[in-house]
């Protein structure tokens, strides 16, 4: 009988320009590691970590996930959740989502309920954990960390066979797609996602909605090609005229960082999730293109200079899409 399960789940970037709250992509840059261990009923749910995260289960992402899943299945055992944070918290890299995804998989495996928590069910409970950091449940980062690659989530459709009302679809991404992430060394509030959502405009121009919709649709169309997807055209449609203009004011030097990235050869550059990290996309060897390979290090250096123009230092991470979480240990 399995008494302990350890899961490693990747960080992610969400929105990807026009796909606000809908698009997500898992990245192989950072991984959170969560170990769930079965305990006696009287133990309850306990969070263990040496990192700067809430240890109260009701204020911790993984704690809320465990509570939600165990309540639904009537599991009365106790559980200890040990969390090792490697994804930087509060910088638009899906830190809480990585822990939520890892915990959801760990709970399902530990109590042998994997058949009851397939896809949308697992996503529902993992998304519930996001209330700890964002104040509301949302699923873009969580879906990416759960399923890997590029995902599209829709929490607005209610199908007869899907009582949780969430659908998710995964798409393959080009093997040559690369991301350059600039993580600025600035302080962020504890509930940064909630704060960054407050600046989003409540009323937008119809023409802006149409432009974002066109770009988002084209991104999906590029990944739906029968032949290998074209990362160059995919990246070229990562344009956002609604959320990015509002949120970029919270990121010192953003305009210069973006311009430098594009000038250095990136196909696109936007805010990663709720920020303040900035992410550039490029296809090193795009299908049907005779252009020279783009140097990711050069793009990183250019983005670093952009932040430096605002007297802000940053870390540069070069990465590619992650295939998703992995169970690394069972005891």
C-alpha positions, -999 to 999 in steps of 0.1 A, spaced: 0 0 0 13 34 -10 18 57 20 36 86 4 37 102 -31 61 129 -44 52 149 -75 72 175 -94 51 200 -114 64 228 -138 60 265 -137 40 282 -164 31 313 -183 -5 324 -187 -25 347 -210 2 346 -237 -10 380 -250 -46 378 -262 -56 347 -242 -64 363 -209 -75 337 -184 -78 312 -212 -43 303 -225 -14 287 -206 19 271 -213 40 249 -191 77 259 -190 107 237 -181 124 266 -162 113 258 -126 95 230 -108 78 227 -74 80 194 -55 52 183 -33 51 152 -11 18 140 3 19 114 31 -11 95 45 -17 101 83 -42 91 109 -77 107 108 -69 129 139 -39 144 121 -61 165 97 -43 184 69 -9 198 78 15 218 56 52 214 61 77 237 43 109 257 50 99 282 24 81 315 30 45 303 23 14 300 45 13 269 66 -24 273 74 -41 247 51 -70 271 45 -46 298 33 -23 275 13 -29 265 -23 -20 229 -18 -40 227 14 -72 240 -3 -67 214 -31 -63 185 -7 -93 197 13 -115 200 -18 -105 166 -32 -108 147 0 -141 162 9 -156 152 -25 -145 116 -21 -153 114 16 -117 106 26 -114 109 63 -76 102 66 -52 128 76 -25 140 52 8 158 55 18 180 26 55 188 23 63 216 -2 96 225 -18 92 258 -37 115 263 -67 91 284 -87 96 321 -77 64 333 -60 46 364 -72 65 369 -105 40 356 -131 54 321 -134 25 302 -119 41 295 -86 9 286 -67 -4 267 -97 26 244 -97 20 235 -61 -17 230 -67 -11 207 -97 15 186 -78 -8 183 -48 -38 173 -69 -19 145 -86 -4 134 -53 -37 132 -35 -53 113 -64 -24 88 -65 -22 84 -27 -58 75 -23 -60 56 -56 -87 79 -70 -70 87 -103 -101 74 -123 -123 98 -104 -101 128 -111 -95 127 -148 -88 159 -167 -116 184 -159 -122 170 -124 -85 173 -115 -84 207 -130 -115 219 -110 -99 210 -77 -65 223 -86 -80 256 -97 -99 258 -64 -65 261 -47 -58 293 -66 -82 311 -42 -54 312 -17 -33 335 -39 -57 351 -63 -89 353 -43 -108 335 -69 -105 301 -87 -89 303 -122 -74 276 -143 -50 288 -170 -17 283 -151 -30 252 -133 -41 235 -165 -6 241 -180 11 227 -149 -13 197 -148 -12 187 -185 20 203 -199 25 220 -233 0 246 -244 -35 246 -231 -68 263 -236 -93 264 -207 -130 273 -208 -148 276 -174 -179 290 -190 -194 261 -208 -216 236 -189 -219 202 -205 -242 175 -193 -213 152 -186 -192 179 -170 -209 192 -138 -178 212 -128 -183 233 -160 -147 234 -171 -132 221 -204 -96 220 -213 -78 212 -245 -41 206 -250 -21 214 -282 13 203 -293 39 230 -297 69 232 -321 100 215 -308 120 245 -317 99 270 -297 119 288 -271 111 314 -244 133 340 -228 120 351 -194 132 383 -177 124 382 -140 129 417 -125 143 421 -90 115 442 -76 93 436 -46 58 423 -52 28 423 -28 17 391 -11 -15 389 -32 1 403 -64 -23 385 -88 -53 401 -71 -37 435 -72 -28 432 -109 -63 422 -118 -76 454 -102 -60 476 -129 -77 458 -159 -102 481 -176 -138 472 -170 -149 487 -204 -130 482 -236 -133 492 -272 -151 468 -295 -123 471 -321 -98 460 -294 -119 430 -285 -120 420 -322 -82 424 -325 -75 402 -295 -100 376 -306 -84 375 -341 -49 370 -327 -60 344 -302 -79 324 -328 -49 326 -352 -26 312 -325 -48 282 -321 -51 278 -358 -13 276 -361 -11 249 -335 -39 229 -352 -21 225 -385 -17 188 -396 19 194 -403 43 206 -376 30 238 -361 47 270 -372 61 287 -341 70 319 -360 34 325 -370 22 314 -336 45 339 -319 36 367 -343 0 366 -330 10 371 -294 -5 406 -293 -26 421 -266 -42 456 -268 -64 453 -237 -47 438 -206 -10 445 -214 -14 483 -218 -31 484 -184 -6 461 -166 26 473 -181 24 504 -159 32 482 -130 64 470 -146 93 496 -147 109 497 -181 85 474 -198 83 492 -231 121 493 -234 123 456 -224 98 446 -251 113 468 -278 148 454 -271 136 418 -272 119 423 -306 148 442 -320 171 414 -309 150 389 -329 122 377 -307 89 369 -325 69 383 -296 72 397 -262 46 402 -235 39 401 -198 41 366 -183 9 360 -165 1 388 -141 38 399 -142 61 415 -134 82 390 -154 84 396 -191 85 368 -216 98 367 -252 89 339 -277 108 327 -307 110 298 -330 147 289 -335 140 270 -368 105 279 -380 89 257 -407 90 272 -441 115 299 -432 150 304 -444 160 329 -417 191 324 -396 187 308 -361 180 335 -335 204 337 -305 184 334 -273 212 347 -252 213 379 -273 176 384 -266 181 378 -229 209 404 -228 187 429 -247 159 424 -222 183 429 -193 194 462 -207 158 472 -210 152 467 -174 185 484 -166 173 515 -183 147 517 -155 174 511 -129 161 475 -123 182 444 -124 167 411 -135 174 374 -139 173 358 -174 159 323 -179 160 306 -212 135 277 -215 112 256 -236 77 241 -231 75 215 -204 58 181 -210 41 184 -176 43 170 -141 59 138 -131 55 114 -101 91 110 -89 86 88 -59 62 64 -43 67 48 -9 
